[in-house]
Amino acid sequence: MKFKGLVVAANTPFQSDLELDLERIPSLTDYLVGQKLAGLFVCGSTGECSGMTAPERKAAAGAFIKAAAGRIPVIVHVGSDGVRESQELAAHAESAGADAIAAVAPYYFRPGSVAELVDAMAQISEAAPKLPFYFYHIPALTGVNFPVLDFLKAAEKRIPMLAGVKFTYENLMDFQLSLNYDPERFQLLFGRDEILLAGLALGAEGGVGSTYNYAAPLYHRMIAAFRQGDMETARKLQLLSQKLVLLLMRFGGSAGKQIMELIGQPVGPVRPPTRNTFETNAELAAALRAIGVAPYLGGELVIGDRIGA
């Protein structure tokens, strides 16, 4: 399985009381399919996996798979702090009809070596033996930061279904070395929206990101410009992406979900300890317009009365 283009790290919808909102998933999926994405990455960091119970993660993953109905591949993130729970989630994802699974490294009692990391990922993959498996490398959140190249070399025989890595890190040297280790077998999916252009320049064919939920048109245009050799346009659009990411960091907490609400695709609040800041919606909308990103948002940017898109 090879992904070309944008794989969206989908939000998990919650109701106002912070309960899972499964009824919202079909319409959300329809919207995401309409954004011309290459795949859905569900129950990951953007999907607030660490704040959900295993039964909730199973329910959400199943709902996304059902809603996708074969129109778009679904990668289910099954990583957790315990291998046993990850195995349970992996087995469920396979039985529910997922197209692939992914997992972060355990992040409380962390693997102390590449061999220990490979062993943990192998046990998870074995619970879903028919599904392509992606290691989700995100050291900023897990604290596990072995070179991905070393992981691939150690895992290629140990994990038969290993299909690649979701590479969410800034080490571009490790990224390119890993990308070129065995490109026929392994795909490196670039996970930093704000430097996607750098990943493309090094050979990435696909990326997984959270801002693709609402700004996919910006990245589609950037990728097209890159492929056409129009680097001036590609760089300008990447800079706009960086301004968007800085804006998200400035507003913090629920900002990504707030933008979804602003474009008419509400996915509810975030769960604690992440802070909800929906009272700043009007300010956030104005900031989006001020940096010039509004024309690239998927949907209509609205606050009560339409303020433009």
SVG drawing of the C-alpha trace seen along z (x, -y; Angstrom):
<svg xmlns="http://www.w3.org/2000/svg" viewBox="-26 -41 47 54">
<polyline fill="none" stroke="black" stroke-width="0.4" points="0.0,0.0 1.4,-3.4 -0.1,-6.7 0.4,-9.7 -0.8,-13.0 -2.4,-14.0 -3.5,-11.6 -5.6,-13.5 -5.1,-13.0 -8.8,-13.1 -10.4,-14.6 -12.5,-12.5 -15.9,-14.2 -17.2,-14.7 -20.5,-16.0 -20.7,-19.1 -20.6,-16.8 -17.3,-15.3 -19.0,-12.0 -18.0,-10.4 -20.2,-11.7 -20.4,-8.7 -23.4,-10.2 -21.1,-13.0 -18.6,-10.7 -20.5,-9.9 -21.0,-13.5 -17.4,-14.4 -16.1,-11.5 -18.2,-12.7 -16.6,-16.1 -13.1,-14.6 -13.6,-12.4 -14.6,-15.5 -11.3,-17.2 -9.5,-14.8 -7.4,-13.2 -5.4,-10.0 -6.4,-8.5 -7.8,-8.9 -5.5,-8.4 -8.0,-7.9 -7.5,-7.7 -4.1,-9.3 -2.7,-12.4 -5.2,-14.7 -7.9,-12.2 -7.1,-12.5 -6.3,-8.8 -4.5,-9.2 -7.7,-10.7 -10.0,-7.9 -10.7,-4.5 -10.1,-1.4 -13.8,-0.8 -14.2,-4.4 -11.3,-4.0 -12.8,-0.8 -16.1,-2.5 -14.6,-5.5 -12.4,-3.4 -15.3,-1.2 -17.5,-4.2 -14.9,-5.8 -14.3,-2.5 -18.0,-2.1 -18.5,-5.7 -15.6,-5.5 -17.2,-2.5 -14.2,-1.8 -14.1,-5.3 -10.9,-6.1 -8.3,-4.0 -8.5,-4.1 -5.3,-3.7 -6.3,-3.1 -3.8,-4.2 -3.6,-1.5 -0.6,-2.6 -0.9,-3.1 1.2,-2.9 0.7,0.9 1.4,3.5 -1.6,5.6 -4.0,2.8 -2.5,2.1 -2.9,5.7 -6.5,5.6 -7.0,2.4 -5.1,3.9 -7.2,7.1 -10.3,5.0 -9.1,2.8 -8.5,5.8 -11.9,7.3 -13.6,4.0 -12.1,3.7 -9.3,1.2 -6.8,0.9 -3.8,0.5 -2.7,-0.1 -0.1,-2.3 1.3,-2.5 3.5,-4.9 6.1,-3.5 5.0,-2.9 5.8,-6.2 5.7,-5.7 7.9,-2.6 9.8,-3.3 11.8,-0.9 15.4,-1.1 16.9,-0.1 16.0,0.3 15.6,4.1 13.1,3.5 11.1,1.1 11.1,3.5 9.9,6.3 7.0,4.2 5.9,3.2 6.2,6.8 3.8,8.0 1.3,5.3 1.5,6.1 1.1,9.9 -2.3,9.1 -3.5,8.0 -1.4,10.3 -3.2,9.3 -2.8,5.5 0.1,3.3 1.7,1.9 3.3,-1.6 5.5,-2.7 4.4,-6.1 7.6,-8.0 6.8,-11.1 9.6,-11.6 8.3,-15.0 5.4,-13.2 6.7,-9.7 10.3,-10.6 11.4,-7.5 14.0,-8.8 16.1,-6.1 17.1,-6.6 14.3,-5.4 16.9,-3.9 18.1,-1.7 14.5,-0.7 13.9,0.3 17.1,2.3 16.2,4.2 12.5,4.6 12.5,5.6 12.6,9.4 11.0,9.2 7.8,7.5 6.7,9.1 3.8,6.6 5.9,3.5 4.9,1.1 6.7,-2.0 6.8,-4.9 4.7,-7.9 7.7,-10.3 6.7,-13.2 10.1,-14.8 12.5,-17.4 15.5,-15.2 15.5,-15.4 18.8,-13.5 17.3,-10.5 14.2,-10.9 16.0,-10.8 18.2,-8.0 15.2,-6.0 13.2,-6.9 15.9,-5.5 16.7,-2.4 14.2,-0.1 11.7,-2.3 10.1,0.7 8.9,2.0 8.8,-0.9 7.0,-4.2 7.9,-7.2 4.9,-9.4 6.0,-12.9 4.2,-14.1 5.2,-17.8 2.7,-20.0 4.8,-23.1 7.8,-21.7 6.1,-19.3 7.8,-21.0 11.2,-19.9 9.9,-16.4 8.7,-16.6 12.1,-17.9 13.7,-14.8 11.4,-12.5 8.3,-12.1 5.2,-11.1 2.7,-11.4 2.1,-13.2 -0.1,-12.8 -1.2,-15.9 -3.8,-17.6 -4.1,-20.9 -5.3,-18.9 -8.6,-18.7 -9.4,-22.3 -6.6,-23.5 -6.2,-20.7 -6.6,-23.1 -3.5,-25.0 -1.4,-21.8 -2.9,-20.4 -1.9,-23.6 1.6,-23.6 2.2,-20.0 1.0,-20.8 3.3,-23.8 6.3,-21.7 5.6,-19.0 5.4,-21.7 8.7,-23.2 7.1,-26.4 9.1,-26.7 8.3,-30.3 4.6,-29.5 5.4,-26.3 7.6,-28.3 4.9,-31.0 2.3,-28.4 4.6,-26.6 5.2,-29.9 1.4,-30.4 1.2,-26.9 3.8,-27.9 1.9,-31.1 -1.2,-28.9 0.7,-26.5 2.0,-29.4 -1.5,-30.7 -2.7,-27.4 0.1,-27.4 -0.9,-30.9 -4.5,-30.0 -3.6,-26.6 -5.8,-23.9 -8.9,-23.4 -7.8,-25.7 -7.9,-23.0 -11.4,-21.9 -12.5,-25.6 -11.4,-26.0 -13.5,-22.9 -16.5,-24.7 -15.8,-27.9 -15.9,-26.1 -19.2,-24.4 -17.8,-21.0 -18.2,-21.0 -16.4,-18.2 -17.1,-19.4 -14.7,-20.2 -11.4,-18.6 -11.0,-16.6 -8.9,-17.6 -6.2,-18.3 -6.3,-20.2 -8.1,-23.5 -11.2,-24.5 -11.0,-28.1 -14.1,-28.4 -14.9,-31.8 -12.1,-33.1 -13.8,-31.9 -14.4,-35.4 -10.8,-36.4 -9.5,-33.2 -11.6,-33.8 -10.2,-37.3 -6.6,-36.0 -7.1,-33.4 -8.2,-36.2 -5.4,-38.4 -2.7,-35.9 -4.4,-35.3 -5.2,-31.6 -9.0,-31.9 -9.3,-31.4 -7.6,-28.0 -9.9,-26.6 -12.2,-23.7 -15.7,-25.1 -17.1,-28.4 -15.5,-30.4 -18.5,-31.5 -19.3,-33.1 -23.0,-33.6 -23.2,-35.7 -20.9,-34.7 -17.6,-36.6 -16.0,-35.1 -13.9,-32.2"/>
</svg>
